[in-house]
Amino acid sequence: MRRADRLFQIIQILRRSRGPLTADAIAAELETSRRTVYRDIADLMAQRVPIRGEAGIGYVLEDGYDLPPLMLTPDEIEAAVLGAQWVAAQGEATLARAAQDLIAKIAAAVPERLRPYVLEPAARTPPHNDAPTDRLDVARTRAWIHAGRKMTLRYADEGGRESRRTVWPVAVAYLQTVRLLVAWCELRQDFRHFRTDRVVEATFLDERYPERPATLRSRWLHGLEAHIRLRRAERAAAAIRAIDPAG
């Protein structure tokens, strides 16, 4: 790896870390020596990159530091384009247009030698003919999530039975053939997943809910992870019983 690329990667590693990183951890990711990392960090600090810390304790990158725009590697470009392709095919109209615009902006901004990674990427998403049909304004819903405001839904279940719920929206989940509104349901006092194609009517309320959206999302993710672990344990136990019923 060239030294310039290594310096850039050190900044990226520190940027995505949530706490101090030791030189050993950075060296392991870069497949280089601890001594090289010490020298590179000293060079970055001499260039006024706001890195705090010291050898043996760990390093952090202070908030607010911005790199020059679009210093992207070929792999980063293909990752961005691959994700944008999927959103262009599966996102609602607003996000789909934004994804197409993003690809065009990346193509216009990167150096000429990197443009083929945008226009003719090796990684591609297959064409989709079964994109979900929304009966909910998903773009407005995303705005309500950011604002932390409540919504009222008239919702039909799989059997067509309707119910009315006041919910605290926290995320829109994009699956292959369906989109789900993840929300805290005041009626059930728990998180629920509402298919956007089964929302009969939605009212966007001005009232804010009492928790931060990020806090609710964290609670939902923790609960989802616990549910997944439980299901895996149940499947493993069932497999063991099938092999050895007496056990």
N, C-alpha and C positions, 0 to 999 in steps of 0.2 A: 504494500500500500504506500502510495506517495505521501510524503510528510504533510503536504497541504490537505490531502484527503483525510489523513489521520487527525489533524487539528480540527477539521470540520466535524468529524465523527465524535470527537471528545465533547465538543459543544452540544451535539445532538444527544449524546448519552446523558450528559448532565441535565439537559433541558427536560427530558422525559422522566427523570428520576424524581421521586417524591421525598427523598431524604439524602443525606450525605452519602457519597460513594467513595470507597477507598480506591487507591491506585491499583491494588490487586484486582478489584472487580472490573475496573476499566480495562486493565491490561488483558484480562481473560476474554473480554468481549472483542477486543481488537486483535487478539492473538499476537501480542507483543510483550515486551518486558516491562516490569514495574519501573525500572530506571528510565526507560523511554517515556513512559507516561509522566513521571516527575518532570523530565526535561520539557516535554510538550506543554504541560500545564504552566510551568514557569514562563515559557515563551508566550503563551496566551495571556497570562497576567501582565507581562511586559507590554503587550499590545493593547492593554486596558480592557480586556474582556473581564467582566465583573465576576470572577470566580473567587469564592471564599473557602478557606479551609487550610489544612496543612497536612504534611506527610504523616501517615499513621493514624489519622483521625477521619479524614474524608473531605470531599469537596462538594460544593453546591454552586450552581449558577444563579445569581441574583435575578429576581423578577424584573421584567421590563427590557431585557436585552434582546435586540432584534438582529438577526442576520440579514445580509443583503438578500433581496427577494429572489426566489426560485433558483437557489444554488442546489439543484437536484441531481442526484445520481441517476443512471439509467434504470436501476431497479426501483427507485422512488417514483420516477416518471411512470413506469409501467404499472406500479401499484396504484397510483392516482388515477390513471386512465382506466384500469380495470374496474376500479370502484365506480368511477363516473359512468362507464358503460352500463353497469348493472343498474345504477340509479336512473339513467336515461331510459332504460327499458322498463323498470319496475316502479319507479317513483311516480307520485301524482304529478299533474301537469307542471306545476310550479317548480318542483325539484327536478323534473326531467329536463326542462329548459335550462335550469341552472347548471345541470351536469354537462349538457352540450356546450354551454357557454364556457364552462371551466376547461373542457378539453381544448376549445379554440384558443382560450387565453394562454394555456400552457404551451400550445404549439407556437403561438406568436412570441412568447417570452423567452423560451429556451434557445441556446445557441443552435446554429444550423446543424452541427454534427449530431445533436441529440434529437432533432425533429423527427427522424424516422421512428424513434421509440414512442412518439405520440401518434403519428399518422398511420404507422404500420406496426402496431405492437404485437409481440409474439404471444402475449397472454390475452385471451379474449373470452367474453361471455357468449353463450349460445343465444340465438334469437328466441324471444318469448312471444307466444301467441295467446297466453292465458293470463295476462295482467289483470288484476282485480278491478272491479268496477265499484267506485266509492259512492255511497249515498251520504257521505259526510264530507264537509269542506275541510280536507286534511290540512291545507295550507293555513287556514284560519285557526284550526285546532293547534297546530304547532306554535302559532303566535300566542295562543292562550296558555299553552304549557310554559313558554318562556315568561309570561306575565304572572303565572301562578294563580289564574282565575278559574272559577268553577264553571261547569257546564251541566245542563239538564238534557238527558237523553230519553227519547222514546225508542225502545229497542225491542226487536223481535228475535226470539230464540230460534233454534233449529226447527221447532214444530210450528212456528208462526205465532206463538203466544207473546203478547206485548206486555212490557212493563215500563214504568217511568222511574228513572234514577237521577239523582244529583251526584255528580262525580267530580273528583279532583284529578284532572288529566296530568299524567307525568311523562308519557312517552308514546310514540307511534312506532310499532314494531313492523318491519317490512319483511314478510315471509315470501316464499316463492310464488304462491298463488293467492295470497290473502294479506290484508293489512289489519293489524289489531291496535285498538286504542287501549293502552294500559292506564288504568285509573283506580284511585281509591274510591270505593263505593260507600256513600253515607248510609245506604240502606243495609248493606251486608257487613259494614265495618271491616272491610278487608279489600285487598286488591282484586280487581276483576279485569278480564280481557274481553273487549267488545269488538266484534268484527265490524269493520267500517261499512261493509256492504249490507249489514243488517240494521243499521241505524235508520229508523224511520223518520226521525226528526231530531234536530239538535238546537238547543237554545244556548247562546253564549252569554254568560252572566258577567256583570261587572264586579261581583263580589270576589274578593281574593280568599283563597283558603289559608289556614293558619300556619302551615308548614312550608319551608322552602322546597321548591321542586327538586333540587338536588338531593335533599334529605329523603324525600319520599322515594326517589329513584333508587337511592342506596338501599333503603329498606326493602323495596321490591326485589332488587337484585339478590340481596342476601337470602330472602325467602325463596326465590326461584332456585338459587344454588342449593339450598338445603333440600328442597323438593327433589331436585335432580339426583342428589346424593342418596336420598331415601329410595327413590325408584331403582337406582343401580343396585343398592344393597338388596332390595326385594327380588330383583331379577337374579342376582347371584345366588341368593338363598333358594329360590325356586329351581335353579339349575342344579344345585347340590342335591336337593331332595329328589330330583328326577334321576340323578345318577345313583344315589344311595337312599332309597326311601326310608330305610331303617335308621339312617343317621339323623 
